[in-house]
Amino acid sequence: MHPLIAVPATGALVWRAYSRKSLTPAGIFTAILTAVVHAVHPWGVFFALLGVFFLSGTAVTKVKHDVKARLTVSSSGASGGEGARTHIQVLANSLVASILILLHMRQLYRTDSNNSFEEKCWPYGQDLLVVGIVSNYAAVAADTFSSELGILSKGNPRLLTSWNFRKVPPGTNGGITLLGTLAGFLGASIVALTSTLLLPFCSSSSGSGISSWLSFQDDTGWTLQRKLLWFASITIWGGAGSLLDSALGGWFQASVIDVRTGKVVEGAGGKKVPVIGAHSKKDDRSSRQVESGLGFLDNNAVNILMAFLMSIGGMVIAGYLWKTE
């Protein structure tokens, strides 16, 4: 990506995070490093995906923030709601993609001795790393949209991992709603659309510009039908990522309830919520209890595991489908 674009764009994102208090100081530093990794890649699409994820994610986080804050409580005893995101949360959403971007950049250097990386297009049926990178952002965007908008559903969520799909309080890990599920697919579609518009698709058509992008007949390149299928596939795969995150959270992340209010207790920065030693002022009984989940992982670990599985899974499925064509 050209420095004249990357530097001011990175500065704008950092300033927005600082002015809106979207990230902690350590989170801002980590975000800068992440942006640099994305910006040094010769294709601008990956930096664009990072920017779209950050801007859309922070936007939905602010939607009815005061309402969401009253639906849960913080482990510190304050009202709930997502505060400034930490460096761990930044890495949970972007680390897998950052590693794949570095691997893809290395691959470009090894395969192009002329250093014409910015002119190199993406051949159809190749470069599975690109699939993994886009899958990562489609999945984490879907998870963010699902979590931030699904909690506003009028009805209580249903626990995806329970045998009877029982109702649970808003904010419970593994709880899903129709609104949250649809919001997840909306988030994934935004990433899918960005990638479809900005990826340098190869086409063997003799045309250029719009005519090449809209080509219909091309046995080896990216035809319009294949680009539309790419958009639909990334949207569906990303939306599935939000459901996978719910399943992993329902199984492996403990959801803790404040027994006095019946609300879910949120851990600061996505960390585990302490249960032992949390006593009410009136008696010695614990004021918190585990609603569901084994408690092996915290929210950050669930997020990065989901991102890893969706990235690798997307690459495996795309590789198989392209091989069998």
MIPANU-425319 format. One record per residue (C-alpha): residue number from 1; residue in one letter; chain; x, y, z. Coordinates in nm, 2 decimals. Layout:
<lofis>
{NUM,"A","A",{X,Y,Z}};
...
</lofis>
This chain:
<lofis>
{1,"M","A",{0.00,0.00,0.00}};
{2,"H","A",{0.14,0.34,-0.09}};
{3,"P","A",{0.28,0.53,0.21}};
{4,"L","A",{0.09,0.85,0.10}};
{5,"I","A",{-0.23,0.67,0.17}};
{6,"A","A",{-0.12,0.44,0.45}};
{7,"V","A",{0.03,0.70,0.68}};
{8,"P","A",{-0.27,0.95,0.69}};
{9,"A","A",{-0.52,0.66,0.70}};
{10,"T","A",{-0.35,0.50,0.99}};
{11,"G","A",{-0.32,0.84,1.17}};
{12,"A","A",{-0.70,0.90,1.11}};
{13,"L","A",{-0.79,0.56,1.26}};
{14,"V","A",{-0.56,0.61,1.56}};
{15,"W","A",{-0.70,0.96,1.62}};
{16,"R","A",{-1.06,0.83,1.60}};
{17,"A","A",{-0.98,0.56,1.85}};
{18,"Y","A",{-0.81,0.81,2.08}};
{19,"S","A",{-1.08,1.08,2.06}};
{20,"R","A",{-1.37,0.83,2.10}};
{21,"K","A",{-1.18,0.64,2.37}};
{22,"S","A",{-1.25,0.32,2.17}};
{23,"L","A",{-0.91,0.17,2.27}};
{24,"T","A",{-0.69,0.18,2.58}};
{25,"P","A",{-0.34,0.33,2.54}};
{26,"A","A",{-0.20,-0.02,2.50}};
{27,"G","A",{-0.48,-0.10,2.26}};
{28,"I","A",{-0.39,0.20,2.05}};
{29,"F","A",{-0.02,0.10,2.04}};
{30,"T","A",{-0.12,-0.26,1.93}};
{31,"A","A",{-0.36,-0.12,1.67}};
{32,"I","A",{-0.08,0.09,1.52}};
{33,"L","A",{0.14,-0.22,1.49}};
{34,"T","A",{-0.15,-0.41,1.34}};
{35,"A","A",{-0.22,-0.13,1.09}};
{36,"V","A",{0.15,-0.12,0.99}};
{37,"V","A",{0.14,-0.49,0.91}};
{38,"H","A",{-0.17,-0.44,0.69}};
{39,"A","A",{-0.03,-0.13,0.53}};
{40,"V","A",{0.31,-0.28,0.42}};
{41,"H","A",{0.13,-0.54,0.21}};
{42,"P","A",{0.12,-0.41,-0.15}};
{43,"W","A",{-0.25,-0.47,-0.19}};
{44,"G","A",{-0.46,-0.20,-0.02}};
{45,"V","A",{-0.76,-0.43,0.03}};
{46,"F","A",{-0.64,-0.58,0.36}};
{47,"F","A",{-0.58,-0.24,0.52}};
{48,"A","A",{-0.93,-0.15,0.40}};
{49,"L","A",{-1.08,-0.46,0.56}};
{50,"L","A",{-0.91,-0.36,0.89}};
{51,"G","A",{-1.05,-0.01,0.86}};
{52,"V","A",{-1.40,-0.12,0.77}};
{53,"F","A",{-1.40,-0.37,1.06}};
{54,"F","A",{-1.28,-0.11,1.31}};
{55,"L","A",{-1.52,0.17,1.20}};
{56,"S","A",{-1.82,-0.05,1.16}};
{57,"G","A",{-1.74,-0.24,1.49}};
{58,"T","A",{-1.71,0.08,1.69}};
{59,"A","A",{-2.03,0.22,1.53}};
{60,"V","A",{-2.24,-0.08,1.64}};
{61,"T","A",{-2.08,-0.07,1.98}};
{62,"K","A",{-2.21,0.28,2.03}};
{63,"V","A",{-2.57,0.19,1.92}};
{64,"K","A",{-2.79,0.23,2.23}};
{65,"H","A",{-2.49,0.20,2.45}};
{66,"D","A",{-2.68,0.33,2.75}};
{67,"V","A",{-2.95,0.07,2.71}};
{68,"K","A",{-2.69,-0.21,2.67}};
{69,"A","A",{-2.51,-0.09,2.98}};
{70,"R","A",{-2.83,-0.15,3.19}};
{71,"L","A",{-2.87,-0.51,3.06}};
{72,"T","A",{-2.55,-0.64,3.22}};
{73,"V","A",{-2.32,-0.55,3.51}};
{74,"S","A",{-1.94,-0.52,3.52}};
{75,"S","A",{-1.72,-0.75,3.74}};
{76,"S","A",{-1.61,-0.43,3.91}};
{77,"G","A",{-1.97,-0.36,4.02}};
{78,"A","A",{-2.04,-0.08,3.78}};
{79,"S","A",{-2.30,-0.10,3.49}};
{80,"G","A",{-2.21,-0.32,3.20}};
{81,"G","A",{-2.15,-0.23,2.84}};
{82,"E","A",{-1.84,-0.25,2.63}};
{83,"G","A",{-1.57,0.00,2.74}};
{84,"A","A",{-1.24,0.08,2.57}};
{85,"R","A",{-1.09,-0.23,2.41}};
{86,"T","A",{-0.76,-0.35,2.53}};
{87,"H","A",{-0.45,-0.47,2.33}};
{88,"I","A",{-0.56,-0.83,2.40}};
{89,"Q","A",{-0.89,-0.77,2.24}};
{90,"V","A",{-0.73,-0.60,1.94}};
{91,"L","A",{-0.51,-0.91,1.89}};
{92,"A","A",{-0.80,-1.15,1.94}};
{93,"N","A",{-0.96,-1.00,1.63}};
{94,"S","A",{-0.66,-0.93,1.41}};
{95,"L","A",{-0.37,-1.15,1.50}};
{96,"V","A",{-0.46,-1.44,1.28}};
{97,"A","A",{-0.52,-1.21,0.98}};
{98,"S","A",{-0.19,-1.03,1.05}};
{99,"I","A",{0.01,-1.35,1.04}};
{100,"L","A",{-0.16,-1.46,0.72}};
{101,"I","A",{-0.09,-1.12,0.56}};
{102,"L","A",{0.28,-1.15,0.64}};
{103,"L","A",{0.28,-1.50,0.50}};
{104,"H","A",{0.11,-1.38,0.18}};
{105,"M","A",{0.35,-1.09,0.14}};
{106,"R","A",{0.64,-1.34,0.17}};
{107,"Q","A",{0.47,-1.55,-0.09}};
{108,"L","A",{0.44,-1.26,-0.33}};
{109,"Y","A",{0.81,-1.17,-0.28}};
{110,"R","A",{0.92,-1.53,-0.36}};
{111,"T","A",{0.70,-1.57,-0.67}};
{112,"D","A",{0.76,-1.22,-0.83}};
{113,"S","A",{1.13,-1.14,-0.90}};
{114,"N","A",{1.04,-0.82,-1.07}};
{115,"N","A",{0.89,-0.67,-0.75}};
{116,"S","A",{0.57,-0.57,-0.94}};
{117,"F","A",{0.36,-0.66,-0.64}};
{118,"E","A",{0.10,-0.39,-0.67}};
{119,"E","A",{0.03,-0.49,-1.03}};
{120,"K","A",{-0.01,-0.86,-0.94}};
{121,"C","A",{-0.36,-0.98,-0.95}};
{122,"W","A",{-0.53,-1.27,-0.76}};
{123,"P","A",{-0.57,-1.58,-0.99}};
{124,"Y","A",{-0.88,-1.78,-0.96}};
{125,"G","A",{-0.84,-2.10,-0.76}};
{126,"Q","A",{-0.50,-1.99,-0.60}};
{127,"D","A",{-0.36,-1.81,-0.31}};
{128,"L","A",{-0.57,-1.96,-0.03}};
{129,"L","A",{-0.41,-1.72,0.22}};
{130,"V","A",{-0.63,-1.45,0.07}};
{131,"V","A",{-0.94,-1.66,0.16}};
{132,"G","A",{-0.81,-1.70,0.52}};
{133,"I","A",{-0.75,-1.33,0.56}};
{134,"V","A",{-1.10,-1.22,0.44}};
{135,"S","A",{-1.26,-1.51,0.63}};
{136,"N","A",{-1.10,-1.38,0.95}};
{137,"Y","A",{-1.25,-1.03,0.91}};
{138,"A","A",{-1.59,-1.16,0.79}};
{139,"A","A",{-1.61,-1.38,1.10}};
{140,"V","A",{-1.50,-1.13,1.36}};
{141,"A","A",{-1.72,-0.86,1.21}};
{142,"A","A",{-2.02,-1.09,1.22}};
{143,"D","A",{-1.94,-1.18,1.59}};
{144,"T","A",{-1.91,-0.81,1.68}};
{145,"F","A",{-2.24,-0.71,1.50}};
{146,"S","A",{-2.42,-1.01,1.65}};
{147,"S","A",{-2.30,-0.94,2.01}};
{148,"E","A",{-2.36,-0.57,2.00}};
{149,"L","A",{-2.70,-0.57,1.83}};
{150,"G","A",{-2.83,-0.90,1.94}};
{151,"I","A",{-2.84,-0.80,2.30}};
{152,"L","A",{-3.10,-0.54,2.21}};
{153,"S","A",{-3.35,-0.81,2.11}};
{154,"K","A",{-3.68,-0.77,2.28}};
{155,"G","A",{-3.69,-1.14,2.37}};
{156,"N","A",{-3.45,-1.33,2.58}};
{157,"P","A",{-3.17,-1.52,2.39}};
{158,"R","A",{-3.17,-1.90,2.37}};
{159,"L","A",{-2.87,-2.10,2.47}};
{160,"L","A",{-2.73,-2.26,2.16}};
{161,"T","A",{-2.54,-2.53,2.35}};
{162,"S","A",{-2.83,-2.65,2.58}};
{163,"W","A",{-3.02,-2.96,2.49}};
{164,"N","A",{-3.36,-2.78,2.52}};
{165,"F","A",{-3.25,-2.44,2.38}};
{166,"R","A",{-3.35,-2.28,2.70}};
{167,"K","A",{-3.39,-1.91,2.76}};
{168,"V","A",{-3.10,-1.72,2.93}};
{169,"P","A",{-3.03,-1.36,3.04}};
{170,"P","A",{-2.91,-1.11,2.78}};
{171,"G","A",{-2.53,-1.12,2.74}};
{172,"T","A",{-2.50,-1.49,2.82}};
{173,"N","A",{-2.22,-1.66,2.62}};
{174,"G","A",{-2.38,-1.90,2.38}};
{175,"G","A",{-2.71,-1.72,2.38}};
{176,"I","A",{-2.85,-1.64,2.03}};
{177,"T","A",{-3.14,-1.44,1.90}};
{178,"L","A",{-3.29,-1.39,1.55}};
{179,"L","A",{-3.19,-1.02,1.56}};
{180,"G","A",{-2.83,-1.11,1.66}};
{181,"T","A",{-2.80,-1.38,1.39}};
{182,"L","A",{-2.92,-1.15,1.12}};
{183,"A","A",{-2.69,-0.87,1.25}};
{184,"G","A",{-2.40,-1.12,1.22}};
{185,"F","A",{-2.47,-1.18,0.86}};
{186,"L","A",{-2.50,-0.81,0.80}};
{187,"G","A",{-2.15,-0.75,0.95}};
{188,"A","A",{-2.01,-1.03,0.74}};
{189,"S","A",{-2.17,-0.89,0.42}};
{190,"I","A",{-2.00,-0.55,0.48}};
{191,"V","A",{-1.66,-0.72,0.48}};
{192,"A","A",{-1.76,-0.94,0.19}};
{193,"L","A",{-1.86,-0.64,-0.02}};
{194,"T","A",{-1.54,-0.45,0.06}};
{195,"S","A",{-1.33,-0.75,-0.05}};
{196,"T","A",{-1.53,-0.80,-0.36}};
{197,"L","A",{-1.49,-0.44,-0.47}};
{198,"L","A",{-1.12,-0.41,-0.38}};
{199,"L","A",{-0.95,-0.74,-0.43}};
{200,"P","A",{-0.74,-0.75,-0.75}};
{201,"F","A",{-0.92,-1.03,-0.92}};
{202,"C","A",{-0.74,-1.18,-1.23}};
{203,"S","A",{-0.93,-1.21,-1.55}};
{204,"S","A",{-0.81,-1.36,-1.88}};
{205,"S","A",{-1.05,-1.13,-2.06}};
{206,"S","A",{-0.89,-0.90,-2.31}};
{207,"G","A",{-1.09,-0.61,-2.16}};
{208,"S","A",{-0.99,-0.37,-1.89}};
{209,"G","A",{-1.14,-0.17,-1.61}};
{210,"I","A",{-1.52,-0.22,-1.58}};
{211,"S","A",{-1.54,-0.45,-1.88}};
{212,"S","A",{-1.29,-0.68,-1.73}};
{213,"W","A",{-1.46,-0.67,-1.38}};
{214,"L","A",{-1.80,-0.75,-1.54}};
{215,"S","A",{-1.68,-1.03,-1.76}};
{216,"F","A",{-1.91,-1.32,-1.79}};
{217,"Q","A",{-1.73,-1.58,-2.00}};
{218,"D","A",{-1.39,-1.67,-1.87}};
{219,"D","A",{-1.29,-2.03,-1.79}};
{220,"T","A",{-0.97,-1.94,-1.60}};
{221,"G","A",{-1.03,-1.60,-1.44}};
{222,"W","A",{-1.27,-1.44,-1.20}};
{223,"T","A",{-1.60,-1.39,-1.39}};
{224,"L","A",{-1.89,-1.18,-1.26}};
{225,"Q","A",{-2.07,-1.50,-1.15}};
{226,"R","A",{-1.76,-1.61,-0.95}};
{227,"K","A",{-1.73,-1.27,-0.79}};
{228,"L","A",{-2.09,-1.28,-0.68}};
{229,"L","A",{-2.04,-1.63,-0.55}};
{230,"W","A",{-1.74,-1.51,-0.36}};
{231,"F","A",{-1.95,-1.23,-0.20}};
{232,"A","A",{-2.23,-1.47,-0.10}};
{233,"S","A",{-1.98,-1.74,0.03}};
{234,"I","A",{-1.79,-1.49,0.24}};
{235,"T","A",{-2.12,-1.35,0.38}};
{236,"I","A",{-2.25,-1.70,0.47}};
{237,"W","A",{-1.91,-1.82,0.61}};
{238,"G","A",{-1.87,-1.51,0.82}};
{239,"G","A",{-2.22,-1.53,0.96}};
{240,"A","A",{-2.14,-1.90,1.05}};
{241,"G","A",{-1.84,-1.76,1.24}};
{242,"S","A",{-2.07,-1.58,1.48}};
{243,"L","A",{-2.26,-1.90,1.55}};
{244,"L","A",{-1.94,-2.09,1.60}};
{245,"D","A",{-1.83,-1.82,1.85}};
{246,"S","A",{-2.16,-1.86,2.03}};
{247,"A","A",{-2.10,-2.24,2.05}};
{248,"L","A",{-1.75,-2.21,2.17}};
{249,"G","A",{-1.85,-1.95,2.42}};
{250,"G","A",{-2.14,-2.16,2.54}};
{251,"W","A",{-1.92,-2.46,2.60}};
{252,"F","A",{-1.59,-2.33,2.71}};
{253,"Q","A",{-1.65,-1.98,2.86}};
{254,"A","A",{-1.83,-1.94,3.19}};
{255,"S","A",{-2.13,-1.71,3.20}};
{256,"V","A",{-2.16,-1.56,3.55}};
{257,"I","A",{-2.49,-1.43,3.69}};
{258,"D","A",{-2.53,-1.17,3.96}};
{259,"V","A",{-2.79,-1.35,4.18}};
{260,"R","A",{-2.92,-1.02,4.32}};
{261,"T","A",{-3.00,-0.86,3.98}};
{262,"G","A",{-3.02,-1.17,3.76}};
{263,"K","A",{-2.79,-0.99,3.51}};
{264,"V","A",{-2.48,-1.13,3.34}};
{265,"V","A",{-2.15,-1.01,3.49}};
{266,"E","A",{-1.90,-0.90,3.22}};
{267,"G","A",{-1.53,-0.94,3.28}};
{268,"A","A",{-1.31,-0.63,3.22}};
{269,"G","A",{-1.14,-0.64,2.88}};
{270,"G","A",{-1.29,-0.98,2.80}};
{271,"K","A",{-1.12,-1.15,3.10}};
{272,"K","A",{-1.28,-1.42,3.31}};
{273,"V","A",{-1.52,-1.31,3.58}};
{274,"P","A",{-1.42,-1.42,3.94}};
{275,"V","A",{-1.69,-1.61,4.12}};
{276,"I","A",{-1.52,-1.73,4.44}};
{277,"G","A",{-1.48,-1.45,4.69}};
{278,"A","A",{-1.76,-1.24,4.54}};
{279,"H","A",{-1.98,-1.19,4.84}};
{280,"S","A",{-2.28,-0.97,4.90}};
{281,"K","A",{-2.26,-0.71,5.18}};
{282,"K","A",{-2.55,-0.87,5.37}};
{283,"D","A",{-2.42,-1.22,5.41}};
{284,"D","A",{-2.13,-1.45,5.33}};
{285,"R","A",{-2.30,-1.63,5.04}};
{286,"S","A",{-2.15,-1.57,4.70}};
{287,"S","A",{-2.34,-1.31,4.50}};
{288,"R","A",{-2.25,-1.47,4.17}};
{289,"Q","A",{-2.31,-1.81,4.02}};
{290,"V","A",{-2.22,-1.98,3.69}};
{291,"E","A",{-2.51,-1.98,3.45}};
{292,"S","A",{-2.34,-2.20,3.18}};
{293,"G","A",{-2.01,-2.29,3.04}};
{294,"L","A",{-1.70,-2.48,3.16}};
{295,"G","A",{-1.49,-2.17,3.22}};
{296,"F","A",{-1.18,-2.31,3.04}};
{297,"L","A",{-1.14,-1.99,2.82}};
{298,"D","A",{-1.21,-1.62,2.85}};
{299,"N","A",{-1.38,-1.42,2.58}};
{300,"N","A",{-1.05,-1.32,2.42}};
{301,"A","A",{-0.94,-1.68,2.39}};
{302,"V","A",{-1.28,-1.78,2.24}};
{303,"N","A",{-1.25,-1.50,1.98}};
{304,"I","A",{-0.91,-1.58,1.86}};
{305,"L","A",{-0.99,-1.96,1.85}};
{306,"M","A",{-1.30,-1.88,1.64}};
{307,"A","A",{-1.10,-1.65,1.41}};
{308,"F","A",{-0.83,-1.92,1.36}};
{309,"L","A",{-1.09,-2.20,1.29}};
{310,"M","A",{-1.28,-1.98,1.04}};
{311,"S","A",{-0.97,-1.87,0.86}};
{312,"I","A",{-0.82,-2.22,0.83}};
{313,"G","A",{-1.16,-2.37,0.76}};
{314,"G","A",{-1.23,-2.12,0.48}};
{315,"M","A",{-0.89,-2.20,0.33}};
{316,"V","A",{-0.96,-2.58,0.35}};
{317,"I","A",{-1.31,-2.56,0.20}};
{318,"A","A",{-1.20,-2.32,-0.08}};
{319,"G","A",{-0.90,-2.54,-0.16}};
{320,"Y","A",{-1.12,-2.85,-0.18}};
{321,"L","A",{-1.39,-2.68,-0.40}};
{322,"W","A",{-1.14,-2.53,-0.64}};
{323,"K","A",{-0.96,-2.86,-0.67}};
{324,"T","A",{-1.28,-3.05,-0.76}};
{325,"E","A",{-1.39,-2.81,-1.02}};
</lofis>
